[in-house]
Amino acid sequence: MKSRFIARRSLMLAALLASGTSLMAQTAGNYPSQPIKIIVPYPAGGATDTLARMIGAKLSEAWKQPVIVENRPGASGNIGNDVVAKAPGDGYTVLMGITALIQAPALYRKLPYDPIRDLTPVSEVARTPSLFAVPAASPAKTMRDFIILAKSNPNRHNYGSYGNGTSSHIQGSLLNLQAGLDLTHIPYKGAAPLVTDLIGGQLSSAFVDAATARPHLNTGKFRVLAVTGAQRMKSLPDVPTFTELGYHSYGLYGWFGLFMPSATPKSVVNKFSNEVGKILRFPEIAAKVADLGLTVVGNKPEEFARSVKTDADIYAKIIRQAGITAD
């Protein structure tokens, strides 16, 4: 009697396992069979939102399923990030995240999610370097000039950023550490007022992302002394990178990327990533991304995952050394 019960239970367990395997295969094979939601953790109208809507529209055309972009702003992106981190791993809830996603663990004492553990990278959509700029009236013509100027006038110079804990804040803190400067950090609520004060001369310097700076690059309203990233910008061929000038940890780019909950089947992640890669190769999409001042990427999940992990480690080290906090 006992052996018969054990045999029956084993058969039931085997059936359940087979059913689960079959369901997973069917989910991957038939995906998507229902509407997809792309969560944007920032307000509508920005670059993150624009990229999500461009990709969503093309995905909907290709897969004949609605793709809904939902803005869930708040807490510097952490509200929207958390929504996706806690969503079912079925491929129907996707995050359009930015670099702040992997900076957050080092900036906040408590987060309701872990971006490395709870989210899986799908594809890096686009990237942008940052520019270190000074007002047109500044006597500094090169990075070396600026360093000499700042050191010869202690406590008199500053740098502007988009706010506490942002990439521009981190980059400015890194410059203070590596160049031995005492630039005062001036946080702004967004790009527009920062650029206005930089042009107006209220700031000694600022770190500005390339997309924000693009409309002003050829106006002579400010001067770019160095750029972040692995190589010089095509639009600024005479401006050196920080790496060329001997600084380290400035080779990182600001990125926009797609993520899914970590439990999502690999086959679904790959299918989504492959389709996004195709979309980003469409000439009209590439042109629209370029119009935003961004560079198209469209890489595979494994490549994006490597850069996410590397960037997270580098940012965590800088944030600890500089004592930066967003709390």
C-alpha positions in Angstrom: 0.0 0.0 0.0 2.8 2.4 0.9 4.8 1.6 -2.2 1.7 2.2 -4.3 1.2 5.6 -2.7 4.8 6.5 -3.3 4.6 5.4 -6.9 1.4 7.5 -7.4 3.0 10.6 -5.8 6.0 10.2 -8.0 3.9 10.0 -11.1 2.0 13.1 -10.1 5.2 15.0 -9.4 6.6 14.0 -12.8 3.4 15.1 -14.4 3.6 18.5 -12.7 7.3 19.0 -13.7 6.5 18.0 -17.3 3.6 20.4 -17.3 5.7 23.2 -15.9 8.4 22.6 -18.5 5.9 22.5 -21.3 4.3 25.8 -20.1 7.7 27.5 -19.9 8.5 26.3 -23.5 5.1 27.4 -24.7 5.5 30.8 -23.0 8.8 31.3 -24.7 7.6 30.0 -28.0 4.4 32.0 -28.1 5.7 35.1 -26.6 4.2 37.7 -26.7 0.6 36.5 -26.4 -0.7 39.5 -24.5 0.0 43.2 -24.1 3.5 44.3 -22.9 4.1 47.1 -20.4 7.2 49.2 -20.5 7.7 51.1 -17.2 9.5 54.4 -17.4 10.5 55.6 -13.9 10.5 59.2 -14.9 8.0 61.8 -16.2 6.7 61.8 -19.7 8.6 63.9 -22.3 12.2 63.1 -21.4 14.7 61.0 -23.3 14.0 57.9 -21.3 10.3 58.2 -22.1 10.9 59.1 -25.8 13.1 56.0 -26.3 10.6 53.7 -24.6 7.8 55.0 -26.8 9.8 54.7 -30.0 10.7 51.1 -29.3 7.3 50.3 -28.0 5.6 51.4 -31.2 7.9 49.3 -33.3 7.5 46.2 -31.0 3.8 46.5 -31.3 4.0 46.6 -35.1 6.3 43.6 -35.2 4.5 41.4 -32.7 0.9 42.6 -33.2 0.4 43.1 -29.5 -0.2 46.4 -27.7 2.9 47.8 -26.0 1.9 50.3 -23.3 4.4 52.8 -21.9 3.6 53.6 -18.3 5.3 56.5 -16.5 5.9 55.7 -12.8 8.1 58.7 -11.6 9.3 59.4 -8.1 12.1 58.8 -5.6 14.8 59.4 -8.3 13.5 56.5 -10.4 13.3 54.0 -7.5 9.5 53.7 -7.6 9.4 52.5 -11.2 12.5 50.4 -10.8 10.9 48.6 -7.8 7.7 48.0 -9.8 9.6 46.0 -12.4 11.9 44.3 -9.9 8.8 42.8 -8.1 6.8 42.0 -11.3 6.2 38.4 -12.5 9.1 37.1 -14.6 7.0 36.5 -17.7 8.4 39.1 -20.0 5.3 41.3 -19.9 6.7 44.0 -17.6 9.8 45.7 -18.8 11.9 48.6 -17.4 13.5 51.4 -19.4 16.2 52.3 -16.9 19.2 54.6 -16.9 22.6 54.6 -15.2 21.0 55.9 -11.9 19.6 52.4 -11.5 23.0 50.8 -10.6 24.2 53.9 -8.7 21.3 53.7 -6.3 22.5 50.9 -4.0 25.6 52.9 -3.0 23.6 56.1 -2.6 20.7 54.9 -0.4 20.9 53.2 2.9 17.9 51.1 2.1 16.4 50.1 -1.3 13.3 47.9 -1.7 15.1 46.1 -4.6 18.5 45.0 -5.7 19.1 46.0 -9.3 21.8 43.3 -9.8 19.8 40.4 -8.1 16.2 41.4 -9.0 16.6 42.6 -12.6 18.1 41.0 -15.7 19.7 43.2 -18.4 18.0 42.9 -21.9 19.8 45.4 -24.1 21.6 48.7 -23.8 19.5 51.0 -26.1 21.6 54.1 -26.2 24.5 55.9 -24.4 25.9 59.4 -24.0 29.1 60.9 -22.6 29.3 63.8 -20.2 31.0 67.1 -21.0 33.0 69.2 -18.5 32.3 72.8 -19.5 33.1 76.3 -18.3 31.5 79.6 -19.3 32.7 81.3 -22.4 34.2 84.1 -20.3 36.3 81.8 -18.2 40.1 82.3 -18.6 40.5 78.5 -18.7 41.1 77.3 -22.3 42.2 73.8 -21.3 41.7 71.3 -18.5 45.2 72.1 -17.2 44.3 75.8 -17.2 41.2 75.1 -15.1 43.1 73.0 -12.6 45.7 75.8 -12.1 42.9 78.4 -11.8 41.0 76.5 -9.2 44.1 75.7 -7.1 45.3 79.3 -7.2 41.9 80.5 -5.9 40.9 78.1 -3.1 37.2 77.9 -2.1 36.2 80.3 -4.9 35.2 77.9 -7.7 32.3 75.4 -8.0 30.7 72.9 -10.3 27.0 72.4 -11.1 25.2 69.1 -11.2 21.7 67.8 -11.9 21.3 67.1 -8.1 22.6 65.1 -5.2 23.6 61.6 -6.2 23.3 62.2 -9.9 26.1 61.2 -12.4 27.2 64.8 -12.7 27.6 65.0 -8.9 29.6 61.8 -8.9 31.8 63.0 -11.8 32.5 66.4 -10.1 33.3 64.6 -6.8 35.7 62.4 -8.7 37.5 65.4 -10.2 37.9 66.9 -6.7 39.4 63.7 -5.5 41.8 63.1 -8.4 42.9 66.7 -9.1 43.1 67.7 -5.5 40.5 70.5 -5.9 38.0 72.0 -3.5 35.2 72.8 -6.0 31.9 73.5 -4.2 29.1 71.3 -5.4 26.0 73.3 -6.6 23.0 70.9 -7.2 20.2 71.9 -9.5 16.8 70.4 -10.1 17.4 69.3 -13.7 19.3 70.3 -16.8 17.6 73.5 -17.9 18.5 75.7 -14.9 22.0 74.2 -14.7 22.8 75.1 -18.4 21.2 78.6 -18.0 23.5 79.4 -15.0 26.6 77.9 -16.7 26.0 80.1 -19.8 25.3 83.1 -17.6 28.5 82.7 -15.7 26.9 81.9 -12.3 28.9 78.7 -12.3 32.6 78.1 -12.6 32.0 74.8 -14.3 29.6 72.0 -14.8 29.3 68.4 -15.9 26.6 68.2 -18.6 25.4 65.2 -20.6 26.0 65.4 -24.3 22.3 65.3 -25.1 21.6 68.3 -23.0 24.6 70.2 -24.3 24.1 69.4 -28.0 21.9 72.5 -28.9 24.6 74.8 -27.4 27.8 73.2 -28.7 28.4 75.5 -31.6 27.0 78.7 -30.1 30.1 79.8 -28.2 28.1 80.1 -25.0 30.3 77.8 -23.1 33.6 76.0 -23.6 34.1 72.2 -23.3 37.4 71.2 -21.8 37.1 67.4 -21.5 34.6 64.6 -22.1 33.9 61.3 -20.4 33.7 58.0 -22.2 36.1 55.7 -24.0 36.8 58.0 -27.0 36.5 61.5 -28.3 33.1 62.8 -29.5 32.7 63.1 -33.3 31.1 66.5 -32.8 34.1 67.6 -30.6 37.1 66.0 -32.2 39.6 68.5 -30.6 38.3 67.9 -27.0 40.3 65.2 -25.2 38.8 62.5 -23.0 39.5 62.5 -19.2 41.3 59.2 -19.8 43.6 60.8 -22.3 44.4 63.5 -19.7 45.4 60.9 -17.1 42.2 60.6 -15.1 40.7 57.2 -14.2 37.2 55.9 -13.9 35.9 58.5 -16.5 35.6 55.9 -19.3 32.0 55.2 -18.4 29.0 56.4 -20.4 25.5 57.3 -19.2 23.2 54.7 -20.7 19.5 53.9 -21.3 18.7 50.2 -21.1 16.0 47.7 -21.0 15.6 45.2 -18.0 13.2 42.5 -17.0 12.6 40.7 -13.7 15.3 38.2 -13.0 13.0 35.2 -13.1 12.2 35.9 -16.8 13.1 32.9 -19.0 16.3 33.4 -20.9 14.5 32.6 -24.2 12.1 35.4 -23.6 14.9 37.8 -22.7 16.8 36.9 -25.9 13.7 37.2 -28.1 13.0 40.7 -26.7 16.7 41.7 -27.1 16.9 40.5 -30.6 13.8 42.4 -31.7 15.1 45.6 -30.0 18.4 45.1 -31.9 16.5 45.0 -35.2 14.5 48.1 -34.3 17.6 50.1 -33.4 19.1 49.3 -36.8 16.2 50.9 -38.6 17.5 54.1 -40.2 14.6 56.2 -39.1 15.0 55.0 -35.5 18.8 55.5 -35.5 18.2 59.0 -36.8 15.7 59.8 -34.1 18.1 58.6 -31.4 20.8 60.7 -32.9 18.5 63.7 -32.8 18.3 63.2 -29.0 22.1 63.6 -28.9 22.5 59.9 -28.1 24.4 57.0 -29.7 22.6 53.8 -30.6 23.9 50.6 -29.0 21.4 47.6 -29.2 23.8 45.0 -27.7 23.0 41.5 -26.4 22.0 40.6 -22.8 25.3 39.2 -21.9 27.3 42.2 -23.1 25.0 44.6 -21.4 25.1 42.6 -18.1 28.9 42.8 -18.1 28.9 46.6 -18.4 26.1 46.9 -15.8 28.2 45.0 -13.3 31.4 46.8 -14.1 29.8 50.2 -13.9 28.0 49.4 -10.6 31.3 48.4 -9.0 33.1 51.5 -10.2 30.4 53.9 -9.2 30.1 52.2 -5.7 33.8 52.8 -5.2 33.7 56.5 -6.2 30.5 57.1 -4.1 32.1 55.6 -1.0 35.4 57.5 -1.5 33.6 60.8 -2.0 31.1 60.2 0.8 28.1 60.9 -1.5 24.6 60.1 -0.3 21.2 60.8 -1.7 19.3 60.1 1.6 
